[in-house]
Amino acid sequence: MGRNNIIKIASIAGFVLAEIYMCFVVLAPISPGVPGRMIIPKEMIPKIESAVPGEPPPLSARLKQLAVCAFFFGPFGACVGLGVGLLIEGARQKIVSLRSASRPPR
C-alpha cells in the first residue's frame, strides 16, 4: 500500500492545479469580442438598470462564479491527476519488472 503514494500525490496535485487554473479562468479580465450574428434583434434583449456595458461584474457575481466553478474544476482535475498517476505507476511497475527479468538468476 505504501507504493501507491504516486497515485495519491498525482490526484491531489491535479485537484490543486485545477483549482489554480479555475481562478485564472474566472478572474481573467473580460474583453469584448467581435460582435456576431444574433438570432433575435438587440432591442428585444431586456436591459438591466444597474448594469453598465463594459463595467466589470460585481464582487458577489465573481464569488458565485468561483464557488460554482470550484465545484466542477476540482473533481475533474483530481480525475485527471488520478489517470496520470495510474499511468506513471504502471510505467514504473513495467520498468521494475523489465529490470528484474533482465538480471541473471543467482
Sequence and secondary structure as in RCSB ss.txt:
>XXXX:A:sequence
MGRNNIIKIASIAGFVLAEIYMCFVVLAPISPGVPGRMIIPKEMIPKIESAVPGEPPPLSARLKQLAVCAFFFGP
FGACVGLGVGLLIEGARQKIVSLRSASRPPR
>XXXX:A:secstr
 GGGHHHHHHHHHHHHHHHHHHHHHHTS          SS GGGS   TT  TT    HHHHHHHHHHHHHHHHH
HHHHHHHHHHHHHHHHHHHHHHHHHHHS   
